[in-house]
Amino acid sequence: MSEQVPQQTPSTPASGDSSGEFRGRVEKLLGDILGLMGFPARLDMKDAADGSLSVALHFEPAPPPGVEVGRRSQVVDSLQFLLNKMLHRPGADRRWVMLGAGVHPEPRQRREPQAAAQASAPAAPAPAAPRAAAAQAPAPAPAKGGQRGAQAPAAKAAPASKGEGDERSVTVEEDAALKAAVRQLAEKSGSLGRFYAIAAMQLEDRARVLTSVEGMGGVKVSAEGEGRNRRVVFTPDKPAPLPKRSMLPDDEDDFDA
């Protein structure tokens, strides 16, 4: 277990023993998780306007790959999900913890009930055009040579959405270290029947991963998702059920045990 990361004096003092105890649990769990990741961080906590606890992670000396100061990332989002899952007991009052890389995250936006109802209401259908107006519309003038007017040019087809073909069409240089690691992960996925995914990668790195596993059997590797959620997924040909002991606990007592 890594050494506990010292907490910076929060800008807003704790409002009671329960608040101070909650911050202590947050500090301990975050320190342990970041220590196991190999990326310790200095924690700056403060009470957010929406009632949640805001925590700025000042990584020392550098943040993990895929994490940029002041921007959201899948690494920080996953860490935030895991932390809240471990903090909250089933059936107990919950206080959400928001994480930010180098800065405090923006408060969650809450929609007003009236605005939410208006957004969910179906749009009113547009009134039909009067038949008289349609009848008065002039017919297209005949073209030369006795032919009818030329038809309007067909609309341009919408560009195809970005898919797996984008990575396959990119020409990149081979990375020996990345290739060895990816092939090892693919072999592990196929032999154990486990699903794996690599997120927060650039287009060129995803292309290197797909190129590195070409010709391997027992597993299918593909790129899925759109935008910042796009990832490389390893799907075994023969999936195996996940052992119950390896699932995340729902209760903190189970985690401490």
N, C-alpha and C positions, 0 to 999 in steps of 0.2 A: 504494500500500500504506500502511496506516495506521501510525502510530507504535506501537512495541511497548509493551504495557501493563506497568508494573512489577509484579513479583510480591511479594506480602506474605510475610514470613518464615513458613514453615510451622510448625505446632505440633509436628510430628514430623520430626526431621532425616532427610535422605536416608541410606539404609543402604549406599550405594556409588556408584561412578562411573556404573554402568548406571542406577540409580534417578535420579541427578541429571540424566543425559542425557535420560531419558524425561520428566522434569518440564520440562526446557527445551524439548523438542519440543511438549509440551502447551501450555506458555505461549505459544510463538511462533504455533502454529496458531490457538489461541483468540484471541490478540490480533489476528491478521490477519483472521479471520472476523468478529469483533465490530466491528472497524474498518470493514470493508466494509459491514456492516449499518448503521453509523452509531450504534451503541450501545456505546461502550467500557465496560469494566468492570475493576475491581480484582479480582485473583484471590487466593483464599485456599486453599492446597492442604494436604491432610493424608492420611496413610495410613489407609484404612478398616479395620475389623476383619475384613472378608471378603477382604482382600488387594487390593482395588481402590484407585484413587486418587480421593479425594473433592475436588471443587473447588466452592467457594462463589463465585458471581458477584455482586459488589457493583457494580451498574450505576451509572454516574455520567454525568449527574445523575439520570436516571430510566430504568426498565426499558422494554423494547419493549412495544407494545400487546399485550394478552392475557397478560402476565406479571405475576404477583403474588408478592411476597416471601413465602417460606415455603410456597408451594403449587406443585404440579406443573402444567405447561402443555405444550401441543403444541409451542410454540416451543422451549422448553428441551429437550424430548424429541427433537425433530428435530435440534437442534444437537448433542446428545449422540451421536445415531446417526451424524451426519456426521463428527464428530470421531474416533470410534472406527474408522470406516471408513477414514479417512485415516491413522490412526496405525499400524495393524497390517498388516504384510506377510503375504502368503499363505504358510502353512506355518511361520511363526515363532510363538514363544511370545507370548501376548497377555495384557495387563494392562488390565482394563476401567477406564474413566474415568467417574465418576458426577458429574453436574452438578446444582447446586441454585441457585435464585434467592434470593440474600441469606443463605442458610443452607446448611449441609452436608446433603446428602440422606441419608435413612435407608438403612442397609445393605440389600442384597438379601436377601430371606428364602429360605433353602434348605431344601427339604423332605427329611426323613430318608427313606432307602430303604424302611424298613418302613412309614412313614406313607404314602408314595407308592403302595406296593403295595396297602395297605388301601383307599386312595381309588379305585384303578383296578379293584379286585375287584368283580364284580357283586353286587348285594344279593340275599340269600337270599329266595326267594318266600315269601309269607305262607301259613301252613297253611290249607287249605280248611276252611270251617265244616262240622261234622257235619250229615248230612242229617236226623238225628233232631231236632236243635235247630230246623232250618228247618221241619220238619213240625209241631212244637209251637207255632210262632208263631201267635198268634191272628189270625183274619181281621178286616179292618176292619168296624166296625159299620155297618149300613145306615143311610142318612140318611132323614129324613122324606120321605114321599111314595113309598116303595118303591124309591127310587133307591139305588144303591150309594154308599159313602162318597166324599166329594169328594176329588179327586186333590190331592196336595200341590202347593203353588204352585211354579211353575217357578223354578229358580235364576236369579239375575240374571246376565246375560251379562257376561263380562269386558270391561272398558273397552278400547277399541281402542288399540293402541300408537300412540305419537306418530309421525307421518309428515309428509309434505310438506304435507298439508292444514292443519297447524297454522300454518305460515308464511303460507299463502295466506289464512287466515281472520283474520289479525291486521291491524288498521287502524293504519297509521303515517303520520307526516308525511314528505313527500318531502325528501330531502337532495340538493341539486343537485350538490355536489362528489362525493358517493358515486355518484350516478347516472351522471355523466359518466365516472368511472373504471371503473365496472362495464360500461357499454356499450362502452367502448374495449376492455376485456378480452374481452368476448363477441365483438366483431368480430375481434380477433386470434385467438381460438380457432377461429372459423369459417373465416377466410382461410388460416391456417397449418395447420389440422387438428390442433391441439394440445389436450390435455386439461389443464385447470387446476382448482384447488380453493382455496377460501378457508375457512380454519379459525379456531377461537377467536373466534367471533362470537356476540353475543347474539341471542335470538330476534327482536327487533325489527329488528336489522341484517340478518339473513337475509331477513326479510320485505321490507325495502327493496330488497335485491339482486334478489329474484325479481320484484318489481313493476317494477323499472327495466328489465328485459330483456324485458318482455312485448311480443310482436309482432315480435321480431327473428328473422330467418331465418338458416339455416346452422349453428345451434348450439342445443342443448337445455340448459337450466339447471335444476337440481333440487337439493333438499336431501336428503342421505343421512346415515346413521349415527344413533346414539343417544347421548344424554347429552353428555358433554364431547367425544366423538368426532364429533358432528354437524357437517357442513360443507356448503358450497355447491359443487357440481361443475358445470363447464362441459364438455359433451360435444359435439364437432363432428359434423356430419352426415357429413363425409368425412374420417375420421382419416388422418393421414400418419405414416409411420414416423419414429422419432426418429433423427437422424444419430448415427453411432457416436462422433464426436468430442465430442459434447455429453454423453456418459455419464460418470458419476463414475469416476475411476481406482481400481483395486484395489490399486495399488502406489504408495508414496510417491514413488518415483523418477519415475513417470509424472506425478504431481501437480506436482513441482518443475520438470519439463521444460516 
